[in-house]
Amino acid sequence: MKSAKQLISTTVLNQGINYIEKDPVANAAKLVNWGSKLAVRENHKQIARSFQKIIDDPGNHWNTLLQKVLTEYDNQVIKKFIINFMVNATLLGVPQQEKMRTQYHCNVPWAILMDPTAACNLKCTGCWAAEYKKTDSLSNEVLDRIINEGKELGIYMYIYSGGEPLVRKHDLIKLAKKHDDCMFLAFTNATLVDDDFAAEMVEAGNFALAISIEGNEAETDMRRGQGTYQKVMHAMDILKQHGVPFGFSTCYHRYNTNSVGSDQYIDLMIDKGCLFGWYFTYMPLGKDAKTDLLATAEQRAYMYHRVREMRSTKPIFVLDFWNDGEYTEGCIAGGKKYLHINANGDVEPCAFIHYSNANIKDVSLLQALQSPIFQQYYEGQPFNHNHLRPCPLLDNPEKLKTMVRKSGAVSTQPIDKESVDDLTARTADAAHDWSITAEQLWQQHLAQTDASPQLRQAQ
């Protein structure tokens, strides 16, 4: 059931959205003005002011992206994004999460990442789920309960991974329609996207996709299998034709970094219809991990600069899961901003940290957030004064080793039960090399922040 604040906010915004439908571009400023009145946090008010500046500047690349959304997408999709993502998940959700965090003395996340299934139609090198049993799955009843319990804590953003979540695409659409006050996103290889599914996504209005792609055709097929790239391109065409919101998800590693950071690559993603892009760096998980795929410190620094250049010049919103730590005050896992529930039900701090004390089939979401490994995150974050070294595995491996030992968390990888000592040994050299480069970048960031009051206020 929606809260009184949600009902009032939804009513007000519905009136505003119905108004801007007559002329979306011309009337968008009025919607931003209405939305800003709902903001209670100063950073949310700052975001509203930034949107106003974008709208007032027709030549701004963000204005180009905004106009694309307002003119090329179904009104149902626009309406659901504004109400579910911007209002419920953010303007109303974040203050509620902070209240629950104080009340229960544990992290309460902005988003929950969960795996409906561990089954997948591909076998990608370096997949974070490669060590899970392919027969594991979360029932519709368990997924529904997680969402209901999450909303009680103020969580309205739900993300699916796997395995390949679209193996369960019809179940996921039903959940999106049932929880029409939430926003849903699925990380997918996109090979199961078709016209019927795209039409269902438009009807639901609150479901988006992040499509995995590794660069050009040779680079993508190298990790994901022959012919995958062409299937991805075709899926993007289908989604663009139907007006379904989607973006790309790219893992950069030693052999593709220059390619996926290039103007040619990002421009192709924009032309194909991507609204956003999410960069990850390769993590050496499991018994078959290939440490030679780890990006070098120089490559990670290259992506640090390139992502910021893209955000300053390209009509697409891009993020870097590790290199954007300065905006999130370090690591976002362990329930600080998100957590991961695998297909067996194990509640893990992160998609890349396969250790747990709790299974969602046996405990409530709140009890999982209060479990020992999550308390270690709650008490230890941030793990480094340098927020460009956020990760307890990739950047501070000794921290992860200590947390796992203190919490008594056990490996959730049934295939190899990887010890935390074996795992952290693989990242020790990379962490050392990055620490030197990251400190230089961090000092530059601090100098720029001190010199710019506006930048300091925005953060």
C-alpha positions as CSV (number, residue, x, y, z in Angstrom):
1,M,0.0,0.0,0.0
2,K,1.3,3.5,-0.9
3,S,2.0,5.9,1.9
4,A,0.1,9.2,2.2
5,K,3.2,11.1,1.0
6,Q,3.5,8.8,-2.0
7,L,-0.2,9.2,-2.9
8,I,0.0,13.0,-2.7
9,S,3.3,13.1,-4.7
10,T,1.9,10.7,-7.3
11,T,-1.2,12.8,-7.7
12,V,0.7,16.1,-8.1
13,L,3.2,14.6,-10.5
14,N,0.5,12.8,-12.6
15,Q,-1.1,16.2,-13.1
16,G,2.2,17.7,-14.1
17,I,3.1,14.8,-16.4
18,N,-0.3,15.0,-18.1
19,Y,0.4,18.7,-18.7
20,I,3.8,18.3,-20.2
21,E,2.5,15.5,-22.6
22,K,1.0,18.3,-24.7
23,D,4.5,19.8,-25.3
24,P,7.2,17.8,-23.4
25,V,10.2,19.9,-24.2
26,A,8.5,23.3,-23.6
27,N,6.9,22.3,-20.3
28,A,9.6,20.1,-18.7
29,A,10.8,23.1,-16.6
30,K,7.4,23.2,-14.9
31,L,7.7,19.5,-13.9
32,V,11.2,20.0,-12.5
33,N,9.8,22.9,-10.5
34,W,7.0,20.8,-9.1
35,G,9.4,17.9,-8.4
36,S,11.8,20.2,-6.5
37,K,9.1,21.0,-4.0
38,L,9.1,17.3,-2.9
39,A,12.9,17.3,-2.2
40,V,13.9,17.4,1.5
41,R,17.6,16.6,1.1
42,E,19.9,19.4,0.0
43,N,21.7,17.3,-2.6
44,H,18.3,16.4,-4.1
45,K,17.5,20.2,-4.3
46,Q,20.9,20.7,-5.9
47,I,20.0,18.1,-8.5
48,A,16.7,19.8,-9.2
49,R,18.6,23.1,-9.8
50,S,21.0,21.3,-12.1
51,F,18.1,20.0,-14.1
52,Q,16.7,23.5,-14.4
53,K,20.1,24.7,-15.8
54,I,20.1,21.9,-18.3
55,I,16.6,22.7,-19.5
56,D,17.5,26.4,-19.9
57,D,20.5,25.5,-22.1
58,P,19.3,24.0,-25.5
59,G,22.9,23.4,-26.6
60,N,23.8,21.3,-23.5
61,H,24.5,17.6,-24.2
62,W,22.3,16.7,-21.2
63,N,19.5,18.7,-22.8
64,T,19.9,16.6,-25.9
65,L,19.5,13.4,-23.8
66,L,16.5,14.9,-21.9
67,Q,14.7,15.8,-25.2
68,K,15.4,12.3,-26.5
69,V,13.7,10.8,-23.5
70,L,10.7,13.2,-23.6
71,T,10.1,12.8,-27.3
72,E,11.0,9.2,-28.2
73,Y,9.5,7.2,-25.3
74,D,6.0,6.1,-24.5
75,N,4.2,8.4,-22.0
76,Q,3.7,5.4,-19.7
77,V,7.4,4.8,-19.6
78,I,8.2,8.5,-18.9
79,K,5.5,8.7,-16.2
80,K,6.7,5.5,-14.4
81,F,10.4,6.7,-14.5
82,I,9.6,10.0,-13.0
83,I,7.3,8.7,-10.2
84,N,8.9,5.4,-9.4
85,F,12.6,6.2,-9.9
86,M,12.9,9.9,-9.2
87,V,10.2,10.2,-6.5
88,N,9.6,6.9,-4.8
89,A,13.1,5.4,-5.1
90,T,15.0,8.7,-4.5
91,L,13.1,11.8,-3.2
92,L,10.9,9.7,-0.8
93,G,12.9,6.5,-0.5
94,V,16.3,7.8,0.6
95,P,15.0,9.7,3.7
96,Q,13.1,6.6,4.7
97,Q,16.2,4.5,4.3
98,E,18.2,6.8,6.4
99,K,15.4,6.7,9.1
100,M,15.5,2.9,9.1
101,R,19.3,2.9,9.2
102,T,19.2,4.9,12.4
103,Q,16.4,2.9,13.9
104,Y,17.9,-0.5,13.2
105,H,21.6,0.3,13.4
106,C,22.5,-1.3,10.1
107,N,22.8,-0.3,6.5
108,V,19.6,0.0,4.5
109,P,20.3,0.1,0.7
110,W,18.9,2.2,-2.1
111,A,18.7,-0.9,-4.4
112,I,18.5,-4.7,-4.1
113,L,20.3,-6.8,-6.7
114,M,18.9,-10.3,-6.9
115,D,19.2,-13.4,-9.2
116,P,15.9,-15.0,-10.2
117,T,17.9,-17.9,-11.7
118,A,21.5,-19.1,-12.0
119,A,20.7,-20.7,-15.4
120,C,22.2,-19.0,-18.4
121,N,22.3,-19.7,-22.2
122,L,25.9,-18.4,-22.4
123,K,29.2,-19.2,-20.6
124,C,31.2,-16.0,-20.4
125,T,34.8,-15.8,-19.3
126,G,35.0,-14.1,-15.9
127,C,31.3,-14.1,-15.1
128,W,30.7,-13.4,-11.4
129,A,28.1,-16.2,-11.3
130,A,30.2,-18.9,-12.9
131,E,30.7,-20.7,-9.6
132,Y,27.0,-20.9,-8.7
133,K,24.8,-24.0,-9.3
134,K,23.0,-23.5,-12.6
135,T,19.9,-25.2,-11.1
136,D,19.4,-22.6,-8.3
137,S,16.5,-20.2,-8.5
138,L,14.4,-17.8,-6.4
139,S,10.6,-18.6,-6.5
140,N,8.1,-15.9,-7.4
141,E,6.9,-16.0,-3.8
142,V,10.4,-15.3,-2.4
143,L,11.0,-12.5,-5.0
144,D,7.7,-10.9,-4.1
145,R,8.4,-11.1,-0.4
146,I,11.8,-9.5,-0.8
147,I,10.2,-6.6,-2.7
148,N,7.4,-6.2,-0.1
149,E,9.9,-6.2,2.8
150,G,12.1,-3.8,0.9
151,K,9.4,-1.3,0.5
152,E,8.8,-1.3,4.2
153,L,12.3,-0.1,4.5
154,G,12.0,2.5,1.8
155,I,13.5,0.6,-1.1
156,Y,11.9,1.0,-4.5
157,M,14.7,0.1,-6.8
158,Y,15.1,-3.6,-7.8
159,I,17.8,-5.0,-10.1
160,Y,18.1,-8.5,-11.6
161,S,21.2,-10.4,-12.6
162,G,22.0,-14.1,-12.9
163,G,22.6,-16.3,-14.6
164,E,20.5,-14.8,-17.4
165,P,17.5,-13.2,-15.7
166,L,15.4,-13.1,-18.9
167,V,15.2,-16.9,-18.7
168,R,12.4,-15.8,-16.3
169,K,11.3,-12.8,-18.3
170,H,7.5,-13.5,-18.0
171,D,7.8,-13.9,-14.2
172,L,9.7,-10.6,-14.0
173,I,7.2,-8.7,-16.0
174,K,4.4,-10.0,-13.7
175,L,6.3,-8.7,-10.7
176,A,6.9,-5.3,-12.3
177,K,3.2,-5.0,-13.0
178,K,2.3,-6.1,-9.5
179,H,4.7,-3.6,-7.8
180,D,3.9,-0.7,-10.1
181,D,5.3,1.8,-7.6
182,C,8.9,0.3,-8.0
183,M,11.5,0.6,-10.7
184,F,13.1,-2.5,-12.1
185,L,16.3,-3.1,-14.1
186,A,17.8,-6.3,-15.5
187,F,21.4,-6.9,-16.4
188,T,21.1,-9.2,-19.5
189,N,23.0,-10.6,-22.4
190,A,19.9,-9.6,-24.5
191,T,19.9,-12.8,-26.6
192,L,16.3,-13.5,-25.4
193,V,14.9,-10.1,-26.2
194,D,12.1,-10.2,-28.9
195,D,9.2,-8.0,-30.0
196,D,6.7,-9.6,-27.7
197,F,8.8,-9.0,-24.6
198,A,9.6,-5.4,-25.7
199,A,5.9,-4.7,-26.0
200,E,5.3,-6.2,-22.5
201,M,8.0,-3.9,-21.1
202,V,6.3,-0.8,-22.6
203,E,3.0,-1.9,-21.1
204,A,4.6,-2.3,-17.7
205,G,6.5,1.0,-18.0
206,N,8.8,0.4,-15.0
207,F,11.2,-2.1,-16.5
208,A,14.6,-1.3,-18.1
209,L,17.5,-3.3,-19.4
210,A,21.3,-3.0,-19.0
211,I,22.8,-5.0,-21.9
212,S,26.2,-6.7,-21.5
213,I,28.6,-5.9,-24.3
214,E,32.4,-6.0,-24.3
215,G,33.4,-3.6,-27.1
216,N,33.5,-4.5,-30.8
217,E,32.4,-7.8,-32.3
218,A,35.7,-9.6,-31.7
219,E,36.0,-8.4,-28.2
220,T,32.4,-9.3,-27.3
221,D,32.5,-12.7,-28.9
222,M,35.9,-13.4,-27.2
223,R,34.2,-13.4,-23.7
224,R,30.6,-14.2,-24.6
225,G,30.8,-16.6,-27.5
226,Q,30.6,-16.5,-31.3
227,G,27.7,-14.6,-32.7
228,T,26.7,-12.9,-29.4
229,Y,27.6,-9.4,-30.7
230,Q,25.2,-9.5,-33.6
231,K,22.4,-10.8,-31.3
232,V,23.1,-7.8,-29.0
233,M,22.9,-5.3,-31.9
234,H,19.6,-6.9,-33.1
235,A,18.1,-6.7,-29.5
236,M,19.1,-3.0,-29.2
237,D,17.3,-2.3,-32.5
238,I,14.1,-4.0,-31.2
239,L,14.1,-2.1,-28.0
240,K,14.8,1.2,-29.7
241,Q,11.9,0.6,-32.1
242,H,9.5,-0.1,-29.3
243,G,10.7,2.8,-27.2
244,V,12.0,0.7,-24.3
245,P,14.6,2.3,-22.0
246,F,18.0,0.5,-22.0
247,G,21.7,1.0,-21.7
248,F,24.9,-0.9,-21.9
249,S,26.9,-2.7,-19.3
250,T,30.6,-3.2,-20.2
251,C,33.4,-4.9,-18.3
252,Y,36.7,-3.4,-19.1
253,H,39.9,-5.5,-18.8
254,R,43.4,-5.6,-20.0
255,Y,42.6,-6.4,-23.6
256,N,39.6,-4.1,-24.3
257,T,40.0,-0.9,-22.3
258,N,41.1,1.4,-25.0
259,S,38.3,0.1,-27.2
260,V,35.4,0.5,-24.8
261,G,36.7,3.9,-23.6
262,S,36.9,5.3,-27.2
263,D,34.6,7.9,-28.8
264,Q,33.8,5.4,-31.5
265,Y,32.4,2.9,-29.0
266,I,30.4,5.4,-26.9
267,D,29.0,7.0,-30.1
268,L,27.9,3.7,-31.4
269,M,26.1,3.0,-28.1
270,I,24.3,6.4,-28.3
271,D,23.3,5.7,-31.9
272,K,21.9,2.3,-31.0
273,G,19.7,4.0,-28.5
274,C,21.4,3.6,-25.1
275,L,20.3,6.1,-22.4
276,F,23.0,5.1,-20.0
277,G,26.2,3.0,-19.7
278,W,27.6,1.2,-16.7
279,Y,31.3,0.3,-16.7
280,F,32.7,-2.5,-14.5
281,T,36.3,-3.7,-14.2
282,Y,37.1,-7.4,-14.4
283,M,37.2,-9.3,-11.1
284,P,39.1,-12.6,-10.7
285,L,36.5,-14.8,-9.1
286,G,36.4,-18.6,-8.9
287,K,38.8,-21.5,-9.6
288,D,39.0,-20.7,-13.3
289,A,39.7,-16.9,-12.8
290,K,42.1,-15.4,-15.3
291,T,44.3,-12.9,-13.5
292,D,45.8,-11.7,-16.8
293,L,42.5,-10.0,-17.6
294,L,42.9,-7.6,-14.6
295,A,43.1,-4.0,-15.9
296,T,46.4,-2.3,-15.1
297,A,46.6,0.8,-13.0
298,E,47.2,2.9,-16.1
299,Q,44.1,1.4,-17.8
300,R,41.9,2.1,-14.7
301,A,43.2,5.7,-14.7
302,Y,42.4,6.0,-18.4
303,M,38.8,5.0,-17.7
304,Y,38.6,7.4,-14.7
305,H,39.4,10.3,-17.1
306,R,37.4,9.0,-20.0
307,V,34.1,8.5,-18.1
308,R,34.3,12.1,-16.8
309,E,35.0,13.3,-20.4
310,M,32.0,11.3,-21.6
311,R,29.8,12.9,-18.9
312,S,30.9,16.3,-20.0
313,T,30.4,15.9,-23.7
314,K,28.1,13.0,-24.6
315,P,24.3,12.7,-24.5
316,I,24.3,9.6,-22.3
317,F,24.7,9.0,-18.6
318,V,27.7,6.8,-17.8
319,L,28.9,5.4,-14.5
320,D,32.0,3.5,-13.3
321,F,31.3,1.0,-10.5
322,W,34.7,1.5,-8.9
323,N,36.1,4.8,-10.2
324,D,33.0,6.9,-9.1
325,G,33.8,6.2,-5.5
326,E,34.3,10.0,-4.9
327,Y,30.6,10.5,-5.4
328,T,29.4,7.7,-3.1
329,E,32.0,8.1,-0.3
330,G,33.6,4.8,-1.2
331,C,32.2,1.3,-1.4
332,I,28.4,1.1,-2.0
333,A,28.1,-2.6,-1.1
334,G,27.1,-4.3,2.1
335,G,23.7,-2.6,2.0
336,K,25.2,1.0,2.1
337,K,23.6,1.5,-1.4
338,Y,23.0,-2.0,-2.5
339,L,23.3,-5.7,-1.7
340,H,23.1,-9.0,-3.7
341,I,20.9,-12.0,-3.2
342,N,22.0,-15.0,-5.3
343,A,19.8,-17.6,-6.9
344,N,20.2,-19.9,-3.9
345,G,19.0,-17.2,-1.6
346,D,22.4,-16.3,0.0
347,V,22.4,-12.6,1.0
348,E,25.9,-11.3,-0.1
349,P,27.4,-7.8,0.4
350,C,28.1,-7.5,-3.3
351,A,27.8,-9.4,-6.6
352,F,31.6,-9.8,-6.4
353,I,31.8,-10.8,-2.7
354,H,30.6,-14.4,-2.4
355,Y,30.5,-14.7,1.4
356,S,27.4,-14.8,3.6
357,N,25.9,-15.5,7.0
358,A,22.2,-15.5,6.0
359,N,19.8,-17.0,3.4
360,I,16.7,-15.0,2.5
361,K,14.7,-18.2,2.5
362,D,15.3,-18.5,6.3
363,V,15.4,-14.9,7.5
364,S,13.8,-11.5,6.7
365,L,15.5,-8.9,4.7
366,L,16.1,-6.8,7.8
367,Q,17.6,-9.8,9.6
368,A,20.0,-10.3,6.7
369,L,21.0,-6.6,6.9
370,Q,21.8,-7.2,10.5
371,S,23.9,-10.3,9.9
372,P,27.6,-10.3,10.9
373,I,29.2,-9.7,7.5
374,F,26.8,-6.8,6.8
375,Q,27.6,-5.4,10.3
376,Q,31.3,-5.5,9.4
377,Y,30.5,-3.4,6.3
378,Y,28.3,-1.0,8.3
379,E,31.1,-0.5,10.9
380,G,34.0,-0.4,8.4
381,Q,32.8,1.8,5.5
382,P,34.5,3.6,3.9
383,F,37.4,1.2,3.7
384,N,39.9,3.8,2.7
385,H,40.3,7.6,3.1
386,N,40.8,7.7,-0.6
387,H,37.4,7.1,-2.2
388,L,39.1,6.1,-5.4
389,R,40.1,3.0,-3.6
390,P,36.6,1.9,-2.5
391,C,36.5,-1.8,-2.9
392,P,37.5,-4.2,0.0
393,L,38.5,-6.8,-2.6
394,L,40.1,-5.0,-5.5
395,D,41.6,-2.1,-3.5
396,N,41.8,-3.1,0.1
397,P,42.1,-6.9,0.1
398,E,43.3,-7.1,3.7
399,K,40.0,-5.4,4.8
400,L,37.9,-8.1,3.1
401,K,40.0,-10.8,4.7
402,T,39.5,-9.4,8.1
403,M,35.7,-8.9,7.7
404,V,35.1,-12.4,6.5
405,R,37.1,-13.9,9.3
406,K,35.5,-11.7,12.0
407,S,32.0,-12.4,10.8
408,G,32.4,-16.1,10.3
409,A,30.8,-15.7,6.8
410,V,31.2,-18.7,4.6
411,S,31.7,-19.1,0.8
412,T,28.5,-19.2,-1.2
413,Q,30.3,-20.8,-4.2
414,P,29.2,-24.4,-4.1
415,I,31.6,-25.4,-6.9
416,D,34.8,-24.5,-5.3
417,K,34.1,-22.9,-1.8
418,E,36.8,-20.3,-2.5
419,S,38.6,-19.2,0.6
420,V,39.0,-15.5,1.2
421,D,42.8,-16.0,1.4
422,D,42.9,-17.5,-2.2
423,L,40.6,-14.8,-3.5
424,T,42.5,-11.8,-2.0
425,A,45.8,-13.2,-3.1
426,R,44.8,-12.6,-6.7
427,T,44.1,-8.9,-6.2
428,A,47.0,-8.0,-3.9
429,D,49.4,-6.8,-6.6
430,A,46.7,-4.9,-8.5
431,A,45.7,-3.2,-5.3
432,H,49.2,-2.1,-4.6
433,D,49.8,-0.8,-8.1
434,W,46.5,1.1,-8.1
435,S,47.2,2.7,-4.7
436,I,50.0,4.7,-6.1
437,T,48.0,6.0,-9.1
438,A,44.8,6.5,-7.1
439,E,46.6,8.6,-4.5
440,Q,47.7,11.0,-7.2
441,L,44.2,11.2,-8.7
442,W,42.7,11.7,-5.2
443,Q,45.0,14.6,-4.4
444,Q,44.1,16.3,-7.7
445,H,40.4,15.7,-6.8
446,L,40.8,17.3,-3.4
447,A,42.6,20.3,-4.8
448,Q,39.8,20.9,-7.4
449,T,37.1,20.4,-4.7
450,D,38.8,22.9,-2.4
451,A,39.1,25.4,-5.3
452,S,35.5,25.0,-6.3
453,P,32.8,25.7,-3.7
454,Q,30.1,24.8,-6.2
455,L,31.7,21.4,-6.8
456,R,32.0,20.9,-3.0
457,Q,28.3,21.8,-2.6
458,A,27.2,19.4,-5.4
459,Q,29.0,16.5,-3.7
